[in-house]
Each structure stands twice: as structure tokens, then as C-alpha cells.
């Protein structure tokens, strides 16, 4: 038996249950993972926060984990190639990661970079693939200056690192208390709030803003993006789906087929970058599996100072 957090009805984490569940033996094309850390993301609770079609309860919570293989199905290789019981792995775009053990499709599993701790590895891919897709769909190129809303968050920190590899300069909004965090990852911080456009233009030093990437979803972020970037195809949001179509800008999410395909395709590259030390995952704290609700309160506050992980 394993323990797993599951949503049994619509609502927030206060309604979820920590249940004892049977872990099926892996069939061909599947593996079983003993979870050493489960990555935590806002998407975990947004998935079941409000009623929408196509959701069948109970819903196991959690999309990414790091751990070790305890069983491998017949004639099965994982996403990164052959593997053996006991190997350390990461898994992304799975369901039910807030657990002590789970069986998942093998193609979603990759060898864990040895230089990453389990909490770091468990938080690598959702934020990393989201950031990579934001840069891809806005065609960010070397030498450009771009605007990032939410530079100190998990997606923001990953995006700053990936944008630097593209040779782009990033002006990133953040609270003043997070300016050093933005600078540490190569961004130029500006405070959000009234007068944002002027501060962005001053930071740009006369350079045009080639693209705007929104990870916060505020009206201010969308308004300033539209004022500074004339080509709406080069404005993307991950946090304002309800207003994206109205504003004529891009919206991406892992639930969209095109986004899912891109994120699946970029996993191995991001893992390689992390293994080489070129993609860092700051972790602010870890919590026991039973401490999920406390961890969620910190996550929902919006300023955890780094990624959070559940450690069964």
C-alpha cells in the first residue's frame, strides 16, 4: 500500500484526503517509483479548484516527482533509455505525485541528474518546460530585450536562465525584496505597480521591447505588455487565460495539445542542462507528505522564495 493525496470533490487542498491506495504492478511500458520528493506547483490545486468538464473523482494530485525505481514492467525502457531497479529518476506529466509510491508510463520517466537533490529534481520540469515554451512561442532571439512579468517566481527563475542562453536581455518585474534574486539569475529587476511602463522603458535604455512574457496574470501586466509590444503574437501569458482571447494575445498551458507536445519534447534537453549545472532549481523548503496543507498555504501565498517539495 502507498499513501496518496487525492481530491474527492471540487475545492481547495482543505478538502483533499490522504488515502491508502494499492500501487499496481507495472505492465509493459510502465515503471513503479518510490517517491523521494514531489514537486509542488500552483497547477496542482488549480486543476480541481473550480468545476469544469472532463474531471472524474477521485483525482490524484501532483504532476512531477523524483525518486527511485522499485519495479519495471516487461520489455520496458524509460524515456532516457534502459534502466534498472534502484535507479534514481524524475517523472513529469504524471498524475498522483503527492504519494509515497506510484506506477506511471515509462516514457514519462528520465534518469535523475546526480548533482540535483530529490527536491530540486522534482521541481525541474514543470517550471522549466513552461519557461522554455514561453520563449519558443514568442520567438525570443539573441540580442533582444524582453519583458518578463514575475521574474522571481519558479517559472521566472527558469526563464531568466534559459533566456540568457539565447542571448536575450530580460527586464523582469518583481517586488523590491526579490530584486537580488532576479539579478542573481541575470535579469534587470523593476518594481511592479503604478508607473511600471516608465520604469521598464528606463531600464531598456532606449531599446525596443521585443516580446512580453506574463507569469502573473494581472491587468497591469497585460496592459503594459500591450503598450510596449506592438506585435501581439509576441505576447504570451500562462496566468490570464480568461483575458488572452479578449486581448488578442497568446495563452499556453500544459493541458493544450500543442503545449503538451512541446513540453514533452524539451524534457531531455532541460535535464541535460541541469546535469551540466546550467539550469538551477532553487528550493525554499520541504515538508512531510502529511504537511501538504501547510506547504500549500505557503505556495498559495505567492512568495515562497523558491520551490517547495513534499518528502514522503
C-alpha positions in Angstrom: 0.0 0.0 0.0 1.0 3.6 -0.6 -0.2 6.9 0.7 -1.5 9.4 -1.7 -3.3 12.8 -1.6 -6.5 12.8 -3.7 -9.2 15.4 -4.4 -12.7 13.9 -3.9 -14.7 16.9 -4.8 -14.2 20.4 -6.2 -12.4 22.8 -4.0 -9.1 23.6 -2.4 -6.5 21.5 -0.5 -8.5 21.6 2.7 -11.0 19.2 1.0 -8.3 16.6 -0.1 -7.8 13.3 1.6 -4.6 11.3 2.3 -5.7 7.9 1.3 -4.1 4.4 1.4 -4.0 3.1 -2.2 -2.9 0.0 -3.9 0.0 0.5 -6.3 -0.5 -1.7 -9.3 2.5 -3.7 -10.6 3.8 -2.2 -13.7 2.7 -3.7 -17.0 4.8 -3.5 -20.2 5.7 0.2 -20.8 5.3 1.1 -17.1 7.5 1.5 -14.0 6.9 1.9 -10.3 8.7 4.8 -8.4 9.3 5.1 -4.7 8.8 8.9 -4.3 11.6 10.7 -2.5 10.2 14.2 -3.4 7.1 15.5 -5.1 7.3 18.9 -6.8 4.7 21.5 -5.9 3.1 23.9 -8.4 0.0 26.1 -8.4 -1.3 23.9 -11.2 -1.7 21.2 -8.6 -4.6 22.9 -6.9 -5.9 24.9 -9.8 -6.8 21.6 -11.6 -9.6 20.8 -9.1 -10.3 24.3 -7.7 -13.5 25.0 -9.7 -15.9 22.8 -11.6 -15.2 22.0 -15.2 -16.0 19.2 -17.6 -13.9 16.0 -18.0 -12.8 15.6 -14.4 -13.6 12.3 -12.7 -13.1 12.0 -8.9 -11.1 11.0 -7.0 -8.3 12.9 -8.7 -4.8 12.0 -7.5 -2.7 15.2 -7.0 0.8 16.1 -8.3 2.4 16.2 -11.7 6.2 15.7 -11.1 8.3 13.6 -8.8 11.8 12.4 -8.1 12.6 9.0 -6.6 13.9 5.6 -7.4 12.6 2.7 -9.4 11.2 -0.2 -7.4 9.8 -2.2 -10.4 10.0 -2.2 -14.1 7.4 -3.7 -16.5 8.4 -6.4 -19.0 10.4 -5.3 -22.0 10.4 -1.7 -20.8 12.8 1.2 -21.1 12.3 4.7 -19.6 12.3 8.0 -21.5 16.1 8.3 -21.2 16.8 4.6 -22.1 17.5 1.3 -20.3 17.1 1.4 -16.5 17.3 -0.9 -13.5 15.5 -1.3 -10.2 17.2 1.1 -7.7 18.0 3.8 -10.4 17.2 7.4 -9.4 14.7 9.0 -11.8 12.5 12.0 -12.4 9.0 11.8 -13.8 6.9 14.6 -15.3 3.4 14.9 -16.6 2.3 12.1 -14.4 -0.8 12.1 -12.1 -0.7 11.4 -8.4 2.8 12.6 -7.5 1.8 13.6 -3.9 2.4 10.0 -2.9 4.8 7.6 -1.3 4.9 5.3 -4.4 3.2 5.2 -7.8 3.2 3.4 -11.1 3.5 5.6 -14.2 4.1 5.3 -18.0 7.8 4.7 -18.5 8.1 7.2 -21.3 7.5 10.0 -18.8 10.5 8.9 -16.7 14.1 10.0 -17.1 17.4 9.4 -15.2 17.8 11.9 -12.5 20.9 14.2 -12.7 23.1 13.1 -9.9 24.1 16.7 -9.0 20.4 17.5 -8.1 18.8 16.7 -4.8 15.5 14.9 -5.0 13.5 18.2 -4.1 15.4 20.0 -6.8 14.9 17.3 -9.4 11.2 17.0 -8.5 10.7 20.7 -9.3 12.8 20.9 -12.5 10.4 20.1 -15.3 7.0 21.8 -14.9 8.5 25.2 -14.4 11.4 24.6 -16.9 9.2 23.4 -19.7 6.7 26.2 -19.2 9.5 28.8 -19.4 11.0 27.1 -22.4 7.7 27.2 -24.2 7.1 30.9 -23.4 10.5 31.7 -25.1 9.7 29.5 -28.0 6.3 30.8 -28.9 7.4 34.4 -28.7 10.5 33.6 -30.9 12.9 35.3 -28.5 16.2 35.8 -30.2 19.8 36.8 -29.4 20.4 40.5 -28.8 16.7 41.3 -28.0 15.4 43.0 -24.8 12.3 41.3 -23.5 9.9 41.9 -20.6 9.1 39.2 -18.1 6.2 39.7 -15.6 7.0 37.7 -12.4 10.8 37.3 -12.6 11.3 35.9 -9.1 8.8 33.0 -9.3 9.7 29.4 -10.3 8.8 29.9 -13.9 10.5 33.3 -13.9 13.8 32.0 -12.5 13.9 29.2 -15.1 13.0 31.7 -17.8 15.8 34.0 -16.8 18.4 31.2 -17.1 17.0 29.9 -20.5 16.8 33.5 -21.9 20.4 34.1 -21.0 21.3 31.0 -23.0 19.5 32.5 -26.0 21.5 35.8 -25.6 18.4 37.8 -24.7 18.3 40.6 -22.1 15.4 40.3 -19.7 13.7 43.1 -17.8 11.8 41.4 -15.0 9.1 42.7 -12.7 9.3 41.7 -9.0 8.8 43.0 -5.5 11.8 45.0 -4.3 12.5 42.3 -1.7 13.1 39.9 -4.7 15.4 42.2 -6.7 18.6 40.4 -5.7 17.1 37.1 -6.7 16.3 38.4 -10.2 19.8 39.9 -10.5 21.4 36.6 -9.4 19.9 34.9 -12.5 20.8 37.6 -14.9 17.7 39.8 -15.0 17.2 43.5 -14.7 14.6 44.0 -11.9 11.9 46.6 -12.0 9.1 47.0 -9.4 5.6 46.3 -10.4 2.9 48.9 -9.6 1.9 52.3 -10.9 4.4 53.8 -13.3 5.6 50.3 -14.5 5.8 51.3 -18.2 8.1 54.2 -17.4 10.4 52.0 -15.3 10.6 49.4 -18.0 11.4 52.0 -20.6 14.1 53.5 -18.4 15.6 50.0 -17.8 15.5 49.3 -21.5 17.7 52.4 -22.1 16.1 53.1 -25.5 16.0 49.6 -26.7 12.7 48.3 -28.0 10.9 45.6 -26.0 10.8 42.7 -28.5 8.4 40.4 -26.5 6.5 40.3 -23.3 6.1 37.1 -21.2 3.5 37.1 -18.4 3.7 34.7 -15.5 1.4 36.7 -13.1 -1.8 37.5 -15.0 -2.6 40.9 -13.6 -4.3 43.6 -15.7 -1.2 45.8 -15.2 1.0 43.1 -16.7 -1.3 42.7 -19.8 -1.8 46.4 -20.2 1.9 47.3 -20.1 2.7 44.4 -22.4 0.2 45.6 -25.0 1.6 49.2 -24.7 5.2 48.1 -25.3 4.9 45.3 -27.7 3.0 46.1 -30.9 3.1 42.5 -32.3 0.5 40.6 -30.2 1.9 37.3 -31.4 4.9 38.1 -29.3 3.0 38.5 -26.0 2.2 35.3 -24.1 0.6 34.6 -20.8 0.4 31.5 -18.6 -1.8 33.1 -16.0 -4.6 35.1 -17.7 -6.4 32.5 -19.9 -9.7 34.3 -19.4 -8.4 37.5 -20.9 -6.0 36.3 -23.5 -8.5 35.9 -26.3 -10.1 39.2 -25.5 -6.7 40.9 -25.7 -5.6 39.0 -28.8 -2.5 37.5 -27.2 -1.2 34.0 -26.8 -2.1 31.7 -23.9 -0.3 28.5 -23.3 -0.9 25.7 -20.7 0.2 22.1 -20.3 -3.4 21.0 -20.9 -3.3 22.2 -24.5 -2.2 19.7 -27.1 0.5 21.9 -28.7 1.9 22.8 -25.3 1.9 19.2 -24.1 3.8 18.1 -27.2 6.4 20.9 -26.9 6.9 20.2 -23.2 7.3 16.5 -23.7 9.9 17.2 -26.4 12.0 19.5 -24.4 12.3 17.4 -21.2 15.6 15.6 -22.1 17.3 18.9 -23.1 16.3 20.6 -19.8 17.5 17.5 -17.8 20.9 17.7 -19.7 21.2 21.4 -18.8 20.5 20.7 -15.1 23.0 17.8 -15.2 25.7 20.3 -16.6 24.9 22.8 -13.9 23.4 25.2 -16.4 19.8 25.2 -15.1 19.4 25.7 -11.3 16.3 24.9 -9.3 16.2 27.0 -6.1 14.3 25.2 -3.3 12.8 27.2 -0.4 11.6 24.4 1.7 10.5 20.8 2.1 7.5 19.3 4.0 6.5 15.8 5.0 3.7 14.2 3.0 1.3 14.8 5.9 2.3 18.5 5.9 0.7 19.1 2.4 -1.8 21.7 3.7 0.8 23.8 5.4 3.0 23.7 2.3 0.1 24.7 0.1 -0.6 27.7 2.3 3.0 28.8 1.7 2.7 28.1 -2.1 -0.6 29.9 -2.4 0.8 33.0 -0.7 2.8 33.5 -3.9 6.2 34.4 -2.4 7.7 31.2 -1.1 11.2 32.3 -2.2 11.8 29.2 -4.2 10.3 25.8 -5.0 8.6 23.6 -2.4 8.6 19.8 -2.2 6.8 17.1 -0.3 9.1 14.5 1.0 7.4 11.2 1.9 
